[in-house]
Amino acid sequence: MIVHDVIAYCSRCQRETEGDTEMSTQPTVILVHGAFADSASWNGVIADLTGRGFPVIAAANPLRGLAADAASVKALVQSVDGPVVLVGHSYGGAVISNAAVDQANVKALVYIAGFLPEQGESALELSNKFPGSTLGDTLQTVAQPDGNTDFYVRQELFRNQFAADVPADQAALMAATQRPVTEAALTEGSGAPAWHTVPAWSLIPTGDKNIPPAAQHFMAQRANATVVEVPDASHAVLVSQPATVATLIATAAA
């Protein structure tokens, strides 16, 4: 009996070790939220990715300025052993484009309704490059002591503008907990972006009212990104369709 028990125990340990090894070979996925959101916006995506065996980190994007935000995310990338897939939503796309520069462990960039700026371009400039964004009319400004200005989406307008396909109660929570972005962050020009050398994927929600889908297609095309369209999805597609987002990330990680 003792011998059989030992054999059974060792067999179980081997299976668990093999499972751990399989998980450890998966790249770490670092998720970077954008403006008017926080790390919790990735919760559904995180649940899906961890179920597939991916290690996941949802970064806290400061939303204070593009260069500073990118430096914060770059430090996080440098703390990870092994390959990384960087994923950015909205303004987070501009952040990962800069954070991944000269980071040899970043194997893929995934943009979720995100900005793919060229050197010198700002998020605001790209958003206005094509008609269709209604974001400006929904913003509330809050002056800061340092002379900067914070932007919020007015709570009563948040769901229609940002998350039209998210349940009303969940969208209300998102509106109340949104993190503001500074005017400086949206107007600061990008450095030379990593998508020139790192493979890119772009998920484009066709119902996006923040970043016109035409602008997203323009950016994805010049970056030679693999494009996936999600019909009628809102800017908050990571919340409304987490499985679709996670599937694209897993594809990029393969």
KEPAVO-619800 format. One record per residue (C-alpha): x negated, y, z; residue in three letters. Coordinates in pm, 1 decimal, padded with zeros to 6 digits. Example, Ala and Ser with C-alpha at 12.3 -4.5 7.8 and 13.67 -1.06 7.14 Angstrom:
# residues 2
ATOM        px        py        pz  res
ATOM  -01230.0  -00450.0   00780.0  Ala
ATOM  -01367.0  -00106.0   00714.0  Ser
//
This chain:
# residues 254
ATOM        px        py        pz  res
ATOM   00000.0   00000.0   00000.0  Met
ATOM  -00278.3   00239.3   00088.8  Ile
ATOM  -00457.0   00178.1  -00242.5  Val
ATOM  -00136.5   00232.6  -00437.8  His
ATOM  -00067.4   00553.0  -00243.8  Asp
ATOM  -00416.7   00684.3  -00315.7  Val
ATOM  -00384.4   00604.6  -00686.9  Ile
ATOM  -00045.5   00776.7  -00701.9  Ala
ATOM  -00183.4   01079.0  -00517.5  Tyr
ATOM  -00485.2   01106.8  -00749.9  Cys
ATOM  -00262.3   01072.7  -01055.1  Ser
ATOM  -00042.8   01355.9  -00929.2  Arg
ATOM  -00347.8   01571.4  -00858.4  Cys
ATOM  -00474.5   01510.8  -01211.4  Gln
ATOM  -00142.8   01619.7  -01361.3  Arg
ATOM  -00136.0   01932.6  -01145.0  Glu
ATOM  -00496.6   02013.9  -01235.9  Thr
ATOM  -00418.8   01972.0  -01604.2  Glu
ATOM  -00121.0   02203.6  -01562.3  Gly
ATOM  -00333.7   02460.9  -01382.5  Asp
ATOM  -00597.3   02438.7  -01656.1  Thr
ATOM  -00334.2   02490.8  -01924.3  Glu
ATOM  -00203.0   02798.8  -01744.7  Met
ATOM  -00552.3   02938.0  -01691.9  Ser
ATOM  -00625.4   02919.4  -02065.6  Thr
ATOM  -00337.6   03154.4  -02143.4  Gln
ATOM  -00436.6   03519.5  -02184.3  Pro
ATOM  -00327.6   03762.6  -01917.6  Thr
ATOM  -00045.0   03985.5  -02035.5  Val
ATOM  -00066.1   04344.6  -01911.8  Ile
ATOM   00261.4   04533.9  -01951.4  Leu
ATOM   00256.1   04914.3  -01962.7  Val
ATOM   00584.2   05099.9  -01921.0  His
ATOM   00659.7   05431.2  -02083.9  Gly
ATOM   00823.8   05756.5  -01984.1  Ala
ATOM   01153.6   05763.1  -01793.1  Phe
ATOM   01094.1   05406.3  -01671.1  Ala
ATOM   00886.9   05211.0  -01421.4  Asp
ATOM   00728.0   04866.8  -01393.5  Ser
ATOM   01061.8   04710.6  -01297.7  Ala
ATOM   01181.8   04764.6  -01653.9  Ser
ATOM   00969.5   04460.7  -01740.6  Trp
ATOM   01132.9   04228.3  -01485.5  Asn
ATOM   01321.8   04018.1  -01738.9  Gly
ATOM   01018.1   03994.0  -01966.0  Val
ATOM   00798.0   03895.4  -01671.1  Ile
ATOM   01034.4   03614.8  -01570.7  Ala
ATOM   01030.4   03479.2  -01925.5  Asp
ATOM   00653.3   03503.2  -01970.1  Leu
ATOM   00568.7   03344.2  -01636.1  Thr
ATOM   00805.7   03062.3  -01727.1  Gly
ATOM   00590.1   03008.2  -02035.8  Arg
ATOM   00275.1   02991.8  -01823.2  Gly
ATOM   00134.2   03339.2  -01880.0  Phe
ATOM  -00033.9   03536.5  -01601.6  Pro
ATOM   00133.0   03879.3  -01604.2  Val
ATOM   00051.0   04221.3  -01459.5  Ile
ATOM   00297.2   04509.9  -01487.4  Ala
ATOM   00081.4   04820.2  -01464.9  Ala
ATOM   00192.6   05138.4  -01292.4  Ala
ATOM   00150.0   05395.8  -01568.1  Asn
ATOM   00080.3   05735.4  -01404.3  Pro
ATOM   00249.3   05934.3  -01687.7  Leu
ATOM   00032.7   06237.0  -01612.0  Arg
ATOM  -00182.8   06269.7  -01924.7  Gly
ATOM  -00279.8   06039.4  -02210.1  Leu
ATOM  -00654.3   06019.6  -02147.0  Ala
ATOM  -00609.9   05979.0  -01771.5  Ala
ATOM  -00331.5   05723.0  -01810.3  Asp
ATOM  -00541.0   05523.9  -02058.4  Ala
ATOM  -00838.8   05530.3  -01821.9  Ala
ATOM  -00619.3   05388.6  -01544.9  Ser
ATOM  -00500.5   05102.2  -01765.1  Val
ATOM  -00851.9   05042.2  -01900.4  Lys
ATOM  -00977.7   04994.1  -01544.5  Ala
ATOM  -00707.7   04731.4  -01495.3  Leu
ATOM  -00809.2   04555.5  -01818.3  Val
ATOM  -01171.1   04549.7  -01702.6  Gln
ATOM  -01068.9   04383.6  -01375.9  Ser
ATOM  -00927.2   04079.9  -01557.7  Val
ATOM  -01143.4   03777.5  -01634.7  Asp
ATOM  -01067.7   03633.7  -01975.4  Gly
ATOM  -00857.2   03746.3  -02270.1  Pro
ATOM  -00584.5   04009.1  -02238.0  Val
ATOM  -00277.2   04093.8  -02442.3  Val
ATOM  -00184.9   04459.7  -02391.3  Leu
ATOM   00181.8   04550.5  -02429.6  Val
ATOM   00313.3   04906.7  -02432.4  Gly
ATOM   00668.6   05036.4  -02432.7  His
ATOM   00740.7   05382.0  -02575.8  Ser
ATOM   00472.1   05627.5  -02454.1  Tyr
ATOM   00297.3   05320.1  -02314.3  Gly
ATOM   00208.8   05237.6  -02674.1  Gly
ATOM  -00008.0   05548.1  -02695.7  Ala
ATOM  -00167.9   05448.9  -02365.6  Val
ATOM  -00262.9   05096.3  -02475.1  Ile
ATOM  -00392.3   05229.5  -02807.8  Ser
ATOM  -00651.5   05425.1  -02610.4  Asn
ATOM  -00705.0   05186.1  -02318.7  Ala
ATOM  -00808.6   04896.3  -02544.4  Ala
ATOM  -01089.6   05084.1  -02718.2  Val
ATOM  -01421.7   04896.0  -02681.7  Asp
ATOM  -01260.3   04629.7  -02462.3  Gln
ATOM  -01376.8   04300.9  -02610.9  Ala
ATOM  -01135.6   04092.7  -02402.9  Asn
ATOM  -00825.2   04257.1  -02553.8  Val
ATOM  -00711.7   04014.4  -02823.1  Lys
ATOM  -00380.8   04173.2  -02924.9  Ala
ATOM  -00175.7   04491.3  -02894.4  Leu
ATOM   00202.7   04466.1  -02879.2  Val
ATOM   00420.2   04774.6  -02918.8  Tyr
ATOM   00779.2   04766.6  -02793.3  Ile
ATOM   00964.5   05067.6  -02936.2  Ala
ATOM   00623.1   05223.2  -02899.7  Gly
ATOM   00390.8   05490.6  -03030.4  Phe
ATOM   00090.6   05390.2  -03241.6  Leu
ATOM  -00085.9   05726.0  -03270.5  Pro
ATOM  -00374.0   05804.0  -03501.0  Glu
ATOM  -00661.7   06009.8  -03363.8  Gln
ATOM  -00544.7   06359.3  -03271.9  Gly
ATOM  -00172.7   06279.9  -03284.4  Glu
ATOM   00055.0   06325.7  -02984.1  Ser
ATOM   00369.2   06137.3  -02887.2  Ala
ATOM   00577.7   06451.5  -02931.2  Leu
ATOM   00436.6   06514.3  -03277.5  Glu
ATOM   00513.3   06159.5  -03390.4  Leu
ATOM   00862.8   06164.8  -03242.7  Ser
ATOM   00941.0   06478.2  -03442.7  Asn
ATOM   00782.6   06352.2  -03764.6  Lys
ATOM   01113.9   06195.5  -03874.0  Phe
ATOM   01471.4   06304.3  -03796.6  Pro
ATOM   01691.3   06110.9  -03558.2  Gly
ATOM   01565.1   06161.4  -03203.1  Ser
ATOM   01821.9   06313.8  -02967.8  Thr
ATOM   01597.1   06296.1  -02662.4  Leu
ATOM   01520.9   06668.3  -02640.2  Gly
ATOM   01881.4   06762.8  -02571.1  Asp
ATOM   01900.0   06524.0  -02273.6  Thr
ATOM   01593.4   06639.1  -02082.7  Leu
ATOM   01578.2   06809.0  -01745.3  Gln
ATOM   01259.4   06998.6  -01660.7  Thr
ATOM   01100.9   07029.2  -01317.9  Val
ATOM   00811.3   07272.9  -01271.5  Ala
ATOM   00518.9   07132.3  -01072.5  Gln
ATOM   00284.4   07319.9  -00835.4  Pro
ATOM  -00014.1   07247.9  -01062.7  Asp
ATOM   00151.4   07438.9  -01345.8  Gly
ATOM   00260.4   07129.6  -01534.4  Asn
ATOM   00620.3   07040.9  -01616.0  Thr
ATOM   00786.5   06707.0  -01548.9  Asp
ATOM   01053.9   06574.9  -01782.5  Phe
ATOM   01346.5   06357.0  -01673.4  Tyr
ATOM   01641.2   06229.9  -01875.6  Val
ATOM   01958.4   06367.5  -01716.6  Arg
ATOM   02120.9   06084.1  -01529.5  Gln
ATOM   02466.4   06137.1  -01677.1  Glu
ATOM   02317.3   06110.8  -02027.2  Leu
ATOM   02065.3   05836.8  -01957.9  Phe
ATOM   02259.5   05530.0  -02066.7  Arg
ATOM   02378.4   05668.4  -02398.4  Asn
ATOM   02035.3   05808.3  -02481.2  Gln
ATOM   01800.7   05543.8  -02347.4  Phe
ATOM   01983.5   05220.6  -02270.1  Ala
ATOM   02313.3   05198.4  -02457.9  Ala
ATOM   02304.1   04817.5  -02469.8  Asp
ATOM   02223.9   04774.8  -02099.2  Val
ATOM   02512.2   04710.3  -01854.0  Pro
ATOM   02638.4   05035.1  -01700.8  Ala
ATOM   02547.5   04948.4  -01341.3  Asp
ATOM   02195.0   04847.5  -01438.1  Gln
ATOM   02150.8   05157.5  -01654.5  Ala
ATOM   02262.8   05372.5  -01360.7  Ala
ATOM   01987.6   05221.1  -01145.4  Leu
ATOM   01734.8   05284.1  -01420.5  Met
ATOM   01847.8   05646.0  -01444.3  Ala
ATOM   01812.8   05700.0  -01069.8  Ala
ATOM   01468.8   05537.1  -01046.3  Thr
ATOM   01315.4   05671.3  -01368.6  Gln
ATOM   00964.5   05811.6  -01339.7  Arg
ATOM   00906.0   06149.3  -01502.7  Pro
ATOM   00644.5   06218.4  -01765.6  Val
ATOM   00451.5   06543.1  -01786.4  Thr
ATOM   00473.9   06773.5  -02082.9  Glu
ATOM   00095.5   06745.5  -02104.8  Ala
ATOM   00114.3   06368.2  -02151.9  Ala
ATOM   00353.0   06403.0  -02444.9  Leu
ATOM   00153.3   06677.9  -02616.9  Thr
ATOM  -00200.9   06547.4  -02563.2  Glu
ATOM  -00367.6   06413.8  -02877.4  Gly
ATOM  -00486.2   06055.1  -02897.0  Ser
ATOM  -00842.3   05940.6  -02919.2  Gly
ATOM  -00947.2   05697.9  -03192.6  Ala
ATOM  -00697.6   05411.9  -03143.7  Pro
ATOM  -00781.6   05047.0  -03087.5  Ala
ATOM  -00530.7   04926.6  -03345.8  Trp
ATOM  -00793.5   04996.2  -03611.6  His
ATOM  -00982.0   04690.1  -03487.5  Thr
ATOM  -00737.0   04489.8  -03272.1  Val
ATOM  -00442.9   04297.4  -03426.4  Pro
ATOM  -00109.9   04467.9  -03359.4  Ala
ATOM   00256.7   04372.6  -03341.5  Trp
ATOM   00547.9   04617.5  -03334.3  Ser
ATOM   00902.7   04547.5  -03218.7  Leu
ATOM   01140.4   04810.8  -03356.2  Ile
ATOM   01495.1   04849.6  -03216.5  Pro
ATOM   01711.0   04995.3  -03492.7  Thr
ATOM   01940.5   05173.8  -03245.9  Gly
ATOM   01657.4   05368.8  -03081.2  Asp
ATOM   01757.9   05729.8  -03006.6  Lys
ATOM   01424.5   05829.2  -02850.1  Asn
ATOM   01174.9   05740.1  -03122.5  Ile
ATOM   01332.9   05728.5  -03468.7  Pro
ATOM   01302.5   05380.3  -03621.5  Pro
ATOM   01163.8   05546.5  -03935.5  Ala
ATOM   00877.1   05685.4  -03727.2  Ala
ATOM   00814.5   05343.0  -03575.3  Gln
ATOM   00801.4   05181.7  -03919.2  His
ATOM   00564.1   05452.4  -04042.0  Phe
ATOM   00326.0   05395.2  -03752.3  Met
ATOM   00343.9   05015.8  -03774.1  Ala
ATOM   00281.7   05012.8  -04148.3  Gln
ATOM  -00032.4   05223.4  -04136.6  Arg
ATOM  -00162.8   05010.8  -03846.7  Ala
ATOM  -00097.1   04696.2  -04051.4  Asn
ATOM   00110.0   04569.1  -03759.8  Ala
ATOM   00336.7   04266.6  -03779.6  Thr
ATOM   00689.2   04407.6  -03749.5  Val
ATOM   00997.5   04256.0  -03588.0  Val
ATOM   01323.3   04451.7  -03609.9  Glu
ATOM   01595.4   04409.9  -03347.7  Val
ATOM   01926.1   04524.8  -03500.1  Pro
ATOM   02124.8   04782.4  -03302.1  Asp
ATOM   01904.7   04751.4  -02992.3  Ala
ATOM   01839.2   05060.9  -02780.9  Ser
ATOM   01509.1   05212.7  -02672.4  His
ATOM   01538.9   04995.2  -02360.4  Ala
ATOM   01521.2   04674.4  -02564.2  Val
ATOM   01277.4   04529.6  -02310.3  Leu
ATOM   01564.8   04537.6  -02058.0  Val
ATOM   01852.6   04439.0  -02285.9  Ser
ATOM   01669.8   04164.6  -02478.9  Gln
ATOM   01379.5   04040.7  -02264.3  Pro
ATOM   01362.9   03698.4  -02431.5  Ala
ATOM   01316.5   03857.7  -02773.7  Thr
ATOM   01039.0   04078.0  -02637.6  Val
ATOM   00870.8   03788.9  -02454.9  Ala
ATOM   00881.0   03572.2  -02766.7  Thr
ATOM   00696.5   03836.9  -02967.5  Leu
ATOM   00435.6   03872.1  -02692.4  Ile
ATOM   00386.6   03494.5  -02684.3  Ala
ATOM   00342.7   03495.4  -03062.3  Thr
ATOM   00077.9   03767.0  -03038.5  Ala
ATOM  -00096.7   03573.5  -02762.1  Ala
ATOM  -00116.8   03250.1  -02962.2  Ala
//
